[in-house]
Amino acid sequence: MQSTDSSSAQSRDSLLFGFIPSEIALSVATVPVLVGLVSAQALARAIAEVGAMSEEVFRGDRLPTLDFSEDSDTPTDQS
């Protein structure tokens, strides 16, 4: 009688929410976790790449050279 009680107690303990076996619940939950980890890694790489591209935009060698001569300080009216 005790072996029947202990086996039913084990089967009740292995059920998640009382009706889903824990092995199946673990199998189903593994896929979203792995997809989330891979997505987070891809997002981190994309953010780093965007940061590198924005750094290239603000580098000085691609900006135009501005003329700051003394003659261009005063505007001239020709009207």
PAFIFI-833482 format. One record per residue (C-alpha): residue in one letter; residue number from 1; x, y, z. Coordinates in steps of 0.001 Angstrom, whole numbers, padded with zeros to 6 digits, always signed. Layout:
// PAFIFI-833482
+------+------+---------+---------+---------+
! resn ! resi !      xx !      yy !      zz !
+------+------+---------+---------+---------+
!    A !  NUM !       X !       Y !       Z !
...
+------+------+---------+---------+---------+
END
This chain:
// PAFIFI-833482
+------+------+---------+---------+---------+
! resn ! resi !      xx !      yy !      zz !
+------+------+---------+---------+---------+
!    M !    1 ! +000000 ! +000000 ! +000000 !
!    Q !    2 ! +002874 ! +002350 ! +000721 !
!    S !    3 ! +004449 ! +001833 ! -002702 !
!    T !    4 ! +001206 ! +002910 ! -004368 !
!    D !    5 ! +000994 ! +006011 ! -002195 !
!    S !    6 ! +004629 ! +006996 ! -002857 !
!    S !    7 ! +004310 ! +006483 ! -006631 !
!    S !    8 ! +001161 ! +008611 ! -006766 !
!    A !    9 ! +002893 ! +011269 ! -004659 !
!    Q !   10 ! +005821 ! +011307 ! -007111 !
!    S !   11 ! +003507 ! +011577 ! -010089 !
!    R !   12 ! +001680 ! +014469 ! -008407 !
!    D !   13 ! +004988 ! +016194 ! -007675 !
!    S !   14 ! +006122 ! +015868 ! -011294 !
!    L !   15 ! +003020 ! +017693 ! -012557 !
!    L !   16 ! +003176 ! +021422 ! -013124 !
!    F !   17 ! -000045 ! +023241 ! -012246 !
!    G !   18 ! -001542 ! +019853 ! -011562 !
!    F !   19 ! -001992 ! +018749 ! -015174 !
!    I !   20 ! +001238 ! +019352 ! -017185 !
!    P !   21 ! +004183 ! +016997 ! -016633 !
!    S !   22 ! +007264 ! +018948 ! -015608 !
!    E !   23 ! +009418 ! +017363 ! -018333 !
!    I !   24 ! +007096 ! +018685 ! -021034 !
!    A !   25 ! +006886 ! +022110 ! -019407 !
!    L !   26 ! +010692 ! +022295 ! -019288 !
!    S !   27 ! +010954 ! +021228 ! -022930 !
!    V !   28 ! +008437 ! +023847 ! -024034 !
!    A !   29 ! +010087 ! +026613 ! -021986 !
!    T !   30 ! +013582 ! +025924 ! -023347 !
!    V !   31 ! +012903 ! +027159 ! -026881 !
!    P !   32 ! +011734 ! +030695 ! -025937 !
!    V !   33 ! +014684 ! +031111 ! -023577 !
!    L !   34 ! +017168 ! +030134 ! -026294 !
!    V !   35 ! +015468 ! +032392 ! -028838 !
!    G !   36 ! +015605 ! +035258 ! -026348 !
!    L !   37 ! +019323 ! +034751 ! -025731 !
!    V !   38 ! +020149 ! +034639 ! -029437 !
!    S !   39 ! +017983 ! +037708 ! -030078 !
!    A !   40 ! +019657 ! +039640 ! -027272 !
!    Q !   41 ! +023085 ! +038782 ! -028675 !
!    A !   42 ! +022066 ! +039917 ! -032175 !
!    L !   43 ! +020588 ! +043127 ! -030780 !
!    A !   44 ! +023789 ! +043877 ! -028864 !
!    R !   45 ! +025859 ! +043391 ! -032030 !
!    A !   46 ! +023503 ! +045644 ! -034015 !
!    I !   47 ! +023676 ! +048397 ! -031402 !
!    A !   48 ! +027481 ! +048218 ! -031369 !
!    E !   49 ! +027555 ! +048434 ! -035174 !
!    V !   50 ! +025224 ! +051445 ! -035201 !
!    G !   51 ! +027463 ! +053099 ! -032601 !
!    A !   52 ! +030517 ! +052507 ! -034776 !
!    M !   53 ! +028731 ! +053948 ! -037820 !
!    S !   54 ! +027634 ! +057044 ! -035908 !
!    E !   55 ! +031211 ! +057516 ! -034749 !
!    E !   56 ! +032307 ! +057554 ! -038394 !
!    V !   57 ! +029819 ! +060338 ! -039125 !
!    F !   58 ! +031311 ! +062588 ! -036458 !
!    R !   59 ! +034950 ! +062012 ! -037369 !
!    G !   60 ! +036752 ! +065179 ! -038398 !
!    D !   61 ! +038243 ! +063948 ! -041662 !
!    R !   62 ! +034837 ! +063696 ! -043335 !
!    L !   63 ! +033634 ! +067125 ! -042291 !
!    P !   64 ! +034150 ! +070101 ! -044627 !
!    T !   65 ! +036888 ! +072602 ! -043857 !
!    L !   66 ! +035400 ! +075894 ! -042684 !
!    D !   67 ! +037016 ! +079201 ! -043570 !
!    F !   68 ! +037328 ! +081434 ! -040508 !
!    S !   69 ! +039147 ! +084362 ! -042047 !
!    E !   70 ! +038890 ! +087876 ! -040629 !
!    D !   71 ! +037182 ! +089213 ! -043766 !
!    S !   72 ! +034126 ! +087011 ! -043392 !
!    D !   73 ! +033262 ! +088405 ! -039917 !
!    T !   74 ! +031457 ! +091490 ! -041247 !
!    P !   75 ! +028488 ! +091027 ! -043560 !
!    T !   76 ! +028256 ! +093360 ! -046539 !
!    D !   77 ! +025051 ! +095031 ! -047719 !
!    Q !   78 ! +024754 ! +095571 ! -051431 !
!    S !   79 ! +021275 ! +096989 ! -051603 !
+------+------+---------+---------+---------+
END
